[in-house]
Amino acid sequence: MRKLWNIGMALLLVVLMIPSVFAAEPEFLLELSVDGADTKQVQTGDIVTVMFALERTDSKEPYTMYAMQNQIRYDSEFFELVDGSALVSSGIETTDLALRDNFREFYMNFLSLTGGEKWDSRTVVGTFQLKVIGTGGSSRITCQNYMVSHPDGAGTYPVTAQDVTVSIHSQCIVEFEPNGGSAVEPMTAELGQLLKKPADPRREGYTFAGWYRDFDLQEPWNFDTDTVESNMTLYAKWTEGGEAAGSLLWLWILPLVLAVAVIWVIVKRKKK
C-alpha cells in the first residue's frame, strides 16, 4: 500500500509540474512613439516628445521585472536632445551616448537589486524630447541593443521593437563616404523607394568592394532590393589590389624583362 501511495504522489507531482514546464515564455514589445504616433510630419525647429513603452504581449497581468535595457538611436544631424527633458519611471537610469558616426543613443535601463519589481503589462518606461535641427528629408528613431532579462540574468525573453519615422519631407538625403576614394556627390531618394546606384569611386592600389550602410562595414547595401528609410550615409569598402596595384607591379616586372632580354642578346653575340 505504501508503495502505491508513493507512486500516486509521484504521478501527482508530475501532473502539477506539466503546466510550468510547457508554459509559454513571456514575450515583450518595445514600443516607440513620437507625439503619440509612429510617424510624424515636422518642420525645422519643432520639438517632439519620444515615448518608450514596454508591453508584455502574451499576458495582460502584472509581472515581475528584473532587468531591461533599450538604446534609442537618433541622428544628431537631424535631432538635438533637449536638456533636462527626460521623464522616467521609478528605477530607470538614463544616459545619452555619442557614437563614432553621426548618431547618438539615449540609453534607458532598469536593474532590480531586490529580487525584482512588479510592472504592469504595459509600462511607460520614459519620455524625452528632441528638437528638429535637420533641414530636409526624413529620419528614423530606432531601438538598439535591447533586452528583457530572465530572473537569473543568464538569458533574455523574446523581444520585438517598434520604431518611428519623423519627416520634414519625403525626399531623403543620401551621402556617400568614400573612405579614401574619389568623392561621390550626395543624392536624393524618395522615402520607401530604391536608390539609384552611383558610379563606383576609385582609389589607387585598391578595389572597390561595395557600399555599406554602417560605419563598421558589416551591413552591405543592395541597390536592387534595399529601400530608403531615412536620410543616411553609405560607406565605401575597399580591398587591397586592383588595376592600380597591377600597374605598379608592372613597374617592377618591365625592367626585369628588359634586363633579361639584354643579357640574352649579349650572350648570343658572344657565341658568334
LOMILO-661525 format. One line per field, with one value per atom (N, C-alpha, C): residue in one letter; chain; atom name; z, y, x. Coordinates in steps of 0.05 Angstrom, whole numbers, plus 5000, padded with zeros to 4 digits. Example, Ala and Ser with C-alpha at 12.3 -4.5 7.8 and 13.67 -1.06 7.14 Angstrom:
<pts>
rest: [A A A S S S]
kette: [A A A A A A]
atom: [N CA C N CA C]
w: [5156 5156 5156 5142 5143 5157]
v: [4886 4910 4934 4955 4979 5001]
u: [5264 5246 5264 5257 5273 5258]
</pts>
This chain:
<pts>
rest: [M M M R R R K K K L L L W W W N N N I I I G G G M M M A A A L L L L L L L L L V V V V V V L L L M M M I I I P P P S S S V V V F F F A A A A A A E E E P P P E E E F F F L L L L L L E E E L L L S S S V V V D D D G G G A A A D D D T T T K K K Q Q Q V V V Q Q Q T T T G G G D D D I I I V V V T T T V V V M M M F F F A A A L L L E E E R R R T T T D D D S S S K K K E E E P P P Y Y Y T T T M M M Y Y Y A A A M M M Q Q Q N N N Q Q Q I I I R R R Y Y Y D D D S S S E E E F F F F F F E E E L L L V V V D D D G G G S S S A A A L L L V V V S S S S S S G G G I I I E E E T T T T T T D D D L L L A A A L L L R R R D D D N N N F F F R R R E E E F F F Y Y Y M M M N N N F F F L L L S S S L L L T T T G G G G G G E E E K K K W W W D D D S S S R R R T T T V V V V V V G G G T T T F F F Q Q Q L L L K K K V V V I I I G G G T T T G G G G G G S S S S S S R R R I I I T T T C C C Q Q Q N N N Y Y Y M M M V V V S S S H H H P P P D D D G G G A A A G G G T T T Y Y Y P P P V V V T T T A A A Q Q Q D D D V V V T T T V V V S S S I I I H H H S S S Q Q Q C C C I I I V V V E E E F F F E E E P P P N N N G G G G G G S S S A A A V V V E E E P P P M M M T T T A A A E E E L L L G G G Q Q Q L L L L L L K K K K K K P P P A A A D D D P P P R R R R R R E E E G G G Y Y Y T T T F F F A A A G G G W W W Y Y Y R R R D D D F F F D D D L L L Q Q Q E E E P P P W W W N N N F F F D D D T T T D D D T T T V V V E E E S S S N N N M M M T T T L L L Y Y Y A A A K K K W W W T T T E E E G G G G G G E E E A A A A A A G G G S S S L L L L L L W W W L L L W W W I I I L L L P P P L L L V V V L L L A A A V V V A A A V V V I I I W W W V V V I I I V V V K K K R R R K K K K K K K K K]
kette: [A A A A A A A A A A A A A A A A A A A A A A A A A A A A A A A A A A A A A A A A A A A A A A A A A A A A A A A A A A A A A A A A A A A A A A A A A A A A A A A A A A A A A A A A A A A A A A A A A A A A A A A A A A A A A A A A A A A A A A A A A A A A A A A A A A A A A A A A A A A A A A A A A A A A A A A A A A A A A A A A A A A A A A A A A A A A A A A A A A A A A A A A A A A A A A A A A A A A A A A A A A A A A A A A A A A A A A A A A A A A A A A A A A A A A A A A A A A A A A A A A A A A A A A A A A A A A A A A A A A A A A A A A A A A A A A A A A A A A A A A A A A A A A A A A A A A A A A A A A A A A A A A A A A A A A A A A A A A A A A A A A A A A A A A A A A A A A A A A A A A A A A A A A A A A A A A A A A A A A A A A A A A A A A A A A A A A A A A A A A A A A A A A A A A A A A A A A A A A A A A A A A A A A A A A A A A A A A A A A A A A A A A A A A A A A A A A A A A A A A A A A A A A A A A A A A A A A A A A A A A A A A A A A A A A A A A A A A A A A A A A A A A A A A A A A A A A A A A A A A A A A A A A A A A A A A A A A A A A A A A A A A A A A A A A A A A A A A A A A A A A A A A A A A A A A A A A A A A A A A A A A A A A A A A A A A A A A A A A A A A A A A A A A A A A A A A A A A A A A A A A A A A A A A A A A A A A A A A A A A A A A A A A A A A A A A A A A A A A A A A A A A A A A A A A A A A A A A A A A A A A A A A A A A A A A A A A A A A A A A A A A A A A A A A A A A A A A A A A A A A A A A A A A A A A A A A A A A A A A A A A A A A A A A A A A A A A A A A A A A A A A A A A A A A A A A A A A A A A A A A A A A A A A A A A A A A A A A A A A A A A A A A A A A A A A A A A A A A A A A A A A A A A A A A A A A A A A A A]
atom: [N CA C N CA C N CA C N CA C N CA C N CA C N CA C N CA C N CA C N CA C N CA C N CA C N CA C N CA C N CA C N CA C N CA C N CA C N CA C N CA C N CA C N CA C N CA C N CA C N CA C N CA C N CA C N CA C N CA C N CA C N CA C N CA C N CA C N CA C N CA C N CA C N CA C N CA C N CA C N CA C N CA C N CA C N CA C N CA C N CA C N CA C N CA C N CA C N CA C N CA C N CA C N CA C N CA C N CA C N CA C N CA C N CA C N CA C N CA C N CA C N CA C N CA C N CA C N CA C N CA C N CA C N CA C N CA C N CA C N CA C N CA C N CA C N CA C N CA C N CA C N CA C N CA C N CA C N CA C N CA C N CA C N CA C N CA C N CA C N CA C N CA C N CA C N CA C N CA C N CA C N CA C N CA C N CA C N CA C N CA C N CA C N CA C N CA C N CA C N CA C N CA C N CA C N CA C N CA C N CA C N CA C N CA C N CA C N CA C N CA C N CA C N CA C N CA C N CA C N CA C N CA C N CA C N CA C N CA C N CA C N CA C N CA C N CA C N CA C N CA C N CA C N CA C N CA C N CA C N CA C N CA C N CA C N CA C N CA C N CA C N CA C N CA C N CA C N CA C N CA C N CA C N CA C N CA C N CA C N CA C N CA C N CA C N CA C N CA C N CA C N CA C N CA C N CA C N CA C N CA C N CA C N CA C N CA C N CA C N CA C N CA C N CA C N CA C N CA C N CA C N CA C N CA C N CA C N CA C N CA C N CA C N CA C N CA C N CA C N CA C N CA C N CA C N CA C N CA C N CA C N CA C N CA C N CA C N CA C N CA C N CA C N CA C N CA C N CA C N CA C N CA C N CA C N CA C N CA C N CA C N CA C N CA C N CA C N CA C N CA C N CA C N CA C N CA C N CA C N CA C N CA C N CA C N CA C N CA C N CA C N CA C N CA C N CA C N CA C N CA C N CA C N CA C N CA C N CA C N CA C N CA C N CA C N CA C N CA C N CA C N CA C N CA C N CA C N CA C N CA C N CA C N CA C N CA C N CA C N CA C N CA C N CA C N CA C N CA C N CA C N CA C N CA C N CA C N CA C N CA C N CA C N CA C N CA C N CA C N CA C N CA C N CA C N CA C N CA C N CA C N CA C N CA C N CA C N CA C N CA C N CA C N CA C N CA C N CA C N CA C N CA C N CA C N CA C N CA C N CA C N CA C N CA C]
w: [5000 5000 5000 5016 5017 4990 4976 4950 4930 4931 4913 4920 4946 4954 4943 4944 4934 4904 4889 4860 4854 4869 4865 4869 4891 4896 4875 4864 4843 4818 4811 4788 4791 4815 4821 4818 4827 4825 4796 4779 4751 4738 4745 4733 4741 4766 4775 4761 4753 4741 4711 4698 4669 4661 4674 4665 4665 4686 4687 4666 4660 4641 4613 4607 4580 4578 4599 4599 4578 4564 4544 4557 4544 4554 4550 4570 4566 4541 4527 4503 4507 4495 4500 4474 4474 4453 4464 4451 4457 4438 4448 4430 4433 4410 4409 4396 4405 4392 4393 4374 4374 4374 4396 4400 4396 4406 4406 4381 4361 4336 4327 4307 4297 4273 4262 4242 4249 4241 4249 4227 4218 4199 4215 4210 4226 4208 4221 4208 4224 4212 4226 4250 4273 4298 4315 4305 4322 4344 4366 4388 4390 4390 4391 4417 4427 4451 4443 4450 4444 4469 4466 4489 4484 4505 4504 4524 4513 4530 4526 4547 4546 4552 4533 4536 4535 4555 4554 4537 4514 4494 4498 4516 4519 4543 4558 4582 4589 4601 4610 4640 4653 4682 4689 4712 4722 4724 4722 4724 4739 4744 4758 4738 4739 4722 4738 4725 4738 4726 4700 4686 4657 4647 4619 4610 4583 4572 4544 4535 4508 4502 4479 4470 4446 4450 4429 4412 4387 4369 4353 4351 4335 4321 4298 4282 4293 4302 4314 4293 4267 4247 4241 4251 4246 4272 4295 4321 4341 4360 4383 4409 4428 4453 4469 4479 4495 4524 4534 4560 4582 4600 4623 4616 4592 4583 4591 4600 4606 4631 4628 4650 4649 4671 4671 4695 4693 4715 4737 4760 4783 4777 4783 4780 4753 4734 4707 4707 4696 4693 4663 4658 4631 4626 4601 4592 4563 4554 4526 4516 4496 4487 4459 4454 4427 4414 4389 4374 4355 4341 4324 4298 4290 4266 4276 4260 4268 4285 4296 4313 4342 4358 4387 4397 4421 4433 4461 4465 4491 4505 4526 4538 4563 4563 4586 4596 4622 4633 4661 4669 4695 4706 4731 4744 4773 4780 4807 4824 4847 4866 4889 4888 4910 4902 4880 4872 4853 4840 4821 4831 4812 4819 4802 4812 4797 4777 4751 4730 4718 4709 4694 4667 4655 4630 4608 4611 4593 4611 4610 4627 4610 4615 4602 4617 4603 4616 4619 4598 4600 4574 4576 4553 4553 4530 4527 4502 4500 4477 4459 4433 4413 4397 4391 4374 4346 4326 4298 4288 4281 4270 4241 4231 4202 4185 4160 4142 4119 4118 4097 4101 4086 4087 4111 4118 4140 4157 4181 4200 4216 4222 4239 4266 4286 4314 4320 4328 4330 4357 4363 4387 4379 4397 4392 4417 4414 4437 4460 4455 4475 4486 4510 4522 4547 4553 4579 4591 4615 4626 4641 4640 4658 4687 4706 4734 4743 4731 4740 4723 4703 4687 4667 4665 4647 4618 4614 4588 4585 4562 4557 4544 4547 4536 4507 4491 4464 4464 4448 4447 4418 4411 4385 4390 4369 4373 4351 4359 4340 4339 4316 4312 4301 4298 4288 4267 4250 4228 4231 4230 4231 4205 4191 4165 4162 4149 4140 4113 4095 4070 4061 4040 4033 4016 4008 3993 4012 4015 4034 4022 4040 4032 4037 4016 4018 4012 4031 4027 4025 4013 4008 4020 4038 4050 4035 4019 4002 4017 4042 4058 4043 4033 4020 3990 3979 3950 3938 3913 3900 3909 3909 3920 3904 3917 3905 3914 3896 3903 3917 3937 3951 3930 3937 3920 3937 3925 3940 3930 3947 3940 3955 3942 3953 3976 3998 4021 4012 4019 4013 3985 3970 3942 3941 3918 3913 3909 3914 3909 3884 3867 3842 3849 3837 3843 3829 3845 3833 3820 3804 3793 3816 3812 3833 3837 3862 3867 3860 3858 3852 3874 3878 3898 3890 3887 3877 3896 3884 3899 3912 3907 3920 3900 3906 3890 3907 3894 3908 3913 3938 3946 3954 3947 3952 3973 3974 3994 4018 4042 4066 4082 4096 4110 4137 4147 4174 4174 4195 4198 4198 4210 4213 4189 4168 4143 4147 4161 4166 4151 4143 4130 4102 4082 4054 4045 4028 4016 3989 3985 3959 3944 3922 3906 3892 3889 3875 3894 3920 3938 3962 3971 3995 3988 4005 4000 4021 4014 4031 4053 4078 4101 4115 4108 4121 4108 4117 4109 4119 4103 4111 4098 4108 4096 4089 4065 4057 4057 4066 4069 4049 4036 4016 4030 4019 4029 4007 4015 3996 4003 3983 3987 3973 3984 3972 3946 3927 3900 3880 3855 3834 3811 3793 3769 3775 3795 3802 3813 3830 3841 3819 3799 3777 3761 3756 3741 3757 3783 3799 3797 3795 3793 3767 3746 3720 3722 3739 3742 3752 3766 3774 3754 3741 3722 3696 3685 3660 3659 3680 3680 3681 3696 3698 3671 3656 3630 3611 3611 3594 3601 3627 3635 3624 3626 3617 3586 3572 3543 3536 3550 3544 3549 3571 3577 3555 3546 3525 3499 3492 3467 3470 3493 3497 3495 3507 3507 3478 3462 3435 3418 3423 3407 3414 3439 3447 3435 3431 3419 3390 3377 3349 3346]
v: [4976 5000 5025 5025 5048 5053 5031 5033 5047 5039 5051 5080 5087 5115 5132 5121 5136 5140 5119 5122 5143 5142 5162 5190 5194 5221 5231 5212 5219 5228 5212 5219 5246 5252 5277 5300 5296 5317 5323 5301 5305 5321 5314 5328 5358 5363 5391 5407 5393 5406 5411 5397 5399 5428 5442 5470 5488 5485 5503 5495 5469 5460 5470 5469 5476 5504 5520 5547 5564 5581 5598 5618 5622 5642 5670 5688 5715 5728 5744 5759 5788 5805 5834 5850 5873 5893 5919 5928 5954 5974 5992 6010 6039 6049 6078 6093 6118 6135 6164 6180 6209 6225 6239 6254 6236 6211 6192 6176 6178 6163 6151 6133 6121 6135 6155 6173 6202 6221 6249 6267 6286 6306 6331 6342 6364 6385 6407 6428 6433 6445 6452 6470 6463 6478 6466 6447 6435 6418 6415 6398 6375 6350 6327 6311 6297 6280 6251 6238 6209 6194 6175 6158 6129 6117 6089 6074 6055 6038 6008 5993 5964 5949 5931 5917 5887 5872 5843 5833 5821 5815 5788 5771 5745 5745 5767 5768 5797 5801 5827 5831 5810 5811 5824 5837 5847 5825 5832 5812 5824 5807 5816 5823 5847 5856 5855 5843 5840 5859 5860 5878 5882 5906 5911 5935 5937 5960 5965 5990 5998 6022 6021 6044 6056 6080 6092 6110 6102 6115 6137 6160 6182 6195 6209 6222 6250 6254 6280 6303 6296 6317 6325 6309 6315 6324 6313 6319 6329 6344 6353 6348 6334 6328 6353 6356 6379 6373 6388 6383 6383 6364 6362 6354 6344 6337 6309 6292 6264 6261 6246 6238 6208 6194 6165 6153 6128 6113 6108 6100 6095 6073 6078 6058 6059 6075 6077 6095 6086 6102 6110 6135 6144 6156 6152 6164 6170 6193 6199 6195 6177 6168 6177 6186 6193 6169 6164 6141 6151 6133 6141 6154 6149 6162 6186 6196 6220 6214 6189 6182 6184 6186 6184 6164 6154 6136 6145 6147 6154 6128 6121 6095 6095 6077 6073 6044 6041 6014 6012 5988 5982 5957 5957 5933 5933 5911 5908 5894 5905 5893 5880 5879 5869 5845 5831 5807 5814 5836 5843 5862 5876 5894 5889 5894 5889 5912 5903 5922 5915 5935 5929 5917 5903 5890 5910 5935 5956 5979 5985 6005 6026 6052 6073 6076 6068 6069 6098 6114 6142 6157 6183 6201 6221 6231 6253 6269 6293 6310 6315 6317 6322 6347 6364 6387 6380 6386 6381 6402 6395 6414 6408 6385 6379 6398 6401 6419 6405 6379 6365 6335 6321 6292 6280 6255 6240 6227 6220 6207 6186 6164 6143 6143 6139 6135 6106 6092 6063 6052 6028 6013 5996 5997 5983 5969 5946 5931 5928 5921 5919 5891 5888 5862 5864 5842 5838 5812 5814 5792 5771 5746 5725 5732 5719 5725 5722 5701 5696 5712 5727 5742 5726 5700 5683 5683 5694 5694 5717 5720 5741 5729 5744 5736 5746 5734 5744 5773 5790 5818 5828 5843 5856 5886 5902 5931 5945 5967 5984 6011 6019 6044 6065 6090 6112 6127 6142 6158 6187 6206 6234 6247 6262 6272 6302 6315 6343 6341 6324 6317 6290 6279 6251 6248 6270 6268 6265 6240 6235 6242 6250 6258 6235 6226 6204 6214 6211 6219 6194 6197 6175 6182 6165 6168 6149 6160 6143 6130 6137 6125 6124 6147 6148 6148 6142 6140 6167 6168 6192 6200 6226 6236 6227 6222 6216 6236 6249 6271 6260 6274 6266 6265 6250 6249 6248 6252 6250 6225 6214 6190 6191 6182 6182 6162 6170 6152 6127 6104 6078 6068 6082 6074 6064 6052 6043 6067 6063 6084 6078 6099 6096 6092 6072 6066 6087 6100 6119 6104 6118 6107 6099 6077 6068 6088 6094 6111 6096 6110 6098 6105 6087 6091 6076 6090 6078 6055 6032 6009 5992 5999 5985 5979 5958 5951 5958 5971 5978 5953 5950 5925 5930 5954 5959 5980 5987 6007 5993 6004 5992 6013 6004 6023 6030 6016 6022 6029 6043 6053 6030 6007 5985 5966 5973 5958 5929 5925 5898 5893 5914 5911 5923 5906 5915 5927 5947 5959 5946 5936 5923 5942 5953 5973 5961 5935 5922 5917 5915 5907 5926 5940 5956 5983 5991 6016 6037 6062 6084 6088 6088 6091 6118 6133 6158 6171 6195 6206 6187 6184 6164 6170 6157 6157 6128 6124 6098 6099 6078 6077 6058 6067 6051 6031 6007 5986 5981 5977 5972 5947 5934 5912 5919 5911 5918 5904 5918 5907 5920 5911 5922 5932 5948 5957 5974 5992 6009 5993 5974 5957 5941 5932 5917 5934 5959 5977 5982 5983 5987 5962 5938 5914 5913 5924 5925 5942 5962 5979 5963 5941 5923 5902 5891 5869 5878 5901 5910 5914 5927 5929 5902 5883 5856 5842 5845 5833 5845 5871 5885 5876 5873 5864 5836 5818 5791 5791 5808 5810 5820 5839 5850 5829 5814 5793 5772 5765 5744 5753 5779 5789 5788 5796 5796 5768 5749 5721 5710 5718 5709 5720 5745 5757 5744 5738 5725 5698 5684 5658 5659 5681 5684 5690]
u: [5017 5000 5017 5039 5056 5070 5076 5089 5070 5044 5024 5021 5022 5019 5042 5066 5089 5087 5078 5075 5053 5032 5010 5019 5035 5045 5064 5080 5099 5084 5063 5047 5034 5024 5011 5030 5055 5076 5082 5083 5089 5066 5041 5018 5019 5026 5027 5050 5071 5094 5090 5071 5067 5061 5043 5037 5061 5078 5101 5122 5124 5144 5137 5111 5102 5090 5093 5083 5098 5083 5095 5114 5136 5156 5145 5148 5138 5150 5134 5143 5137 5154 5152 5154 5142 5144 5155 5176 5187 5175 5159 5144 5154 5163 5170 5147 5143 5123 5134 5126 5133 5107 5103 5078 5054 5057 5035 5031 5048 5045 5071 5070 5094 5106 5092 5103 5095 5112 5107 5118 5101 5110 5118 5141 5152 5164 5172 5187 5212 5233 5257 5250 5261 5256 5234 5218 5198 5211 5196 5205 5185 5195 5177 5184 5164 5167 5168 5190 5194 5186 5167 5159 5167 5178 5185 5168 5152 5135 5142 5141 5146 5121 5113 5088 5093 5081 5083 5059 5066 5045 5031 5042 5029 5010 5008 4991 4984 4961 4953 4957 4967 4971 4998 5000 5025 5046 5071 5092 5116 5136 5160 5182 5191 5213 5239 5260 5286 5306 5307 5326 5318 5321 5316 5333 5336 5351 5342 5345 5340 5357 5371 5387 5372 5360 5343 5361 5365 5384 5371 5385 5375 5398 5392 5412 5417 5442 5448 5451 5449 5448 5420 5401 5372 5359 5368 5356 5377 5368 5384 5369 5381 5368 5362 5338 5331 5340 5359 5370 5348 5350 5332 5304 5299 5272 5263 5282 5275 5257 5235 5218 5216 5224 5226 5212 5205 5192 5213 5203 5220 5240 5265 5286 5300 5290 5302 5326 5348 5372 5374 5384 5387 5415 5424 5450 5447 5458 5459 5487 5490 5516 5522 5546 5555 5568 5561 5573 5594 5608 5630 5621 5596 5586 5569 5550 5535 5511 5509 5486 5493 5471 5473 5452 5455 5435 5428 5401 5391 5385 5401 5401 5383 5363 5346 5350 5355 5358 5347 5340 5329 5343 5351 5363 5353 5339 5330 5351 5357 5376 5361 5335 5319 5301 5309 5293 5270 5271 5250 5229 5216 5194 5170 5146 5121 5118 5113 5107 5080 5065 5041 5047 5027 5032 5042 5033 5043 5053 5079 5091 5104 5099 5113 5140 5161 5188 5198 5193 5202 5197 5201 5199 5223 5229 5248 5242 5253 5246 5270 5264 5285 5276 5295 5290 5299 5282 5289 5307 5332 5352 5358 5348 5352 5336 5344 5331 5316 5317 5303 5304 5286 5286 5272 5280 5267 5288 5280 5299 5283 5296 5284 5296 5280 5288 5284 5305 5303 5312 5303 5311 5336 5356 5381 5390 5403 5415 5396 5372 5351 5349 5338 5334 5316 5303 5289 5299 5310 5326 5309 5319 5308 5314 5300 5305 5334 5348 5376 5396 5386 5405 5420 5415 5430 5419 5396 5384 5365 5352 5333 5308 5285 5260 5258 5240 5236 5225 5238 5230 5229 5209 5208 5206 5213 5214 5198 5185 5171 5185 5195 5210 5191 5202 5186 5201 5186 5197 5187 5206 5200 5209 5190 5196 5191 5210 5205 5192 5203 5190 5201 5189 5195 5220 5233 5258 5281 5291 5312 5339 5357 5384 5404 5417 5436 5464 5482 5510 5528 5551 5569 5597 5606 5632 5652 5670 5687 5710 5715 5736 5763 5771 5797 5796 5772 5769 5760 5755 5746 5719 5713 5688 5663 5641 5616 5595 5582 5563 5539 5529 5504 5481 5460 5436 5411 5388 5363 5348 5332 5316 5290 5269 5242 5240 5228 5224 5210 5221 5208 5215 5232 5238 5267 5274 5301 5319 5345 5365 5381 5384 5399 5429 5441 5469 5488 5505 5524 5548 5563 5587 5607 5621 5639 5662 5669 5693 5718 5740 5766 5786 5805 5826 5851 5873 5897 5906 5911 5920 5899 5873 5851 5829 5813 5790 5765 5746 5721 5705 5696 5682 5653 5642 5614 5608 5582 5573 5560 5565 5554 5538 5517 5500 5511 5531 5541 5571 5579 5607 5627 5619 5638 5638 5623 5623 5615 5593 5582 5556 5542 5516 5516 5520 5521 5495 5496 5472 5467 5443 5436 5418 5429 5414 5390 5389 5367 5343 5348 5326 5322 5343 5341 5327 5308 5294 5302 5300 5309 5289 5298 5280 5284 5305 5311 5335 5342 5368 5390 5411 5431 5458 5478 5505 5512 5522 5533 5563 5576 5605 5618 5640 5654 5672 5672 5691 5712 5737 5758 5774 5784 5803 5829 5852 5877 5881 5894 5899 5880 5882 5865 5882 5869 5883 5907 5904 5926 5950 5943 5964 5978 5961 5973 5992 5985 6003 6029 6027 6051 6069 6056 6071 6087 6075 6090 6115 6115 6138 6162 6157 6179 6185 6164 6167 6181 6173 6183 6214 6225 6255 6268 6256 6267 6267 6245 6243 6263 6267 6286 6315 6320 6347 6353 6334 6337 6342 6326 6329 6357 6367 6394 6415 6413 6433 6432 6408 6405 6419 6415 6428 6458 6469 6498 6509 6495 6504 6504 6483 6481 6505 6512 6533 6560 6565 6590 6593 6571 6572 6580 6573 6580 6610]
</pts>
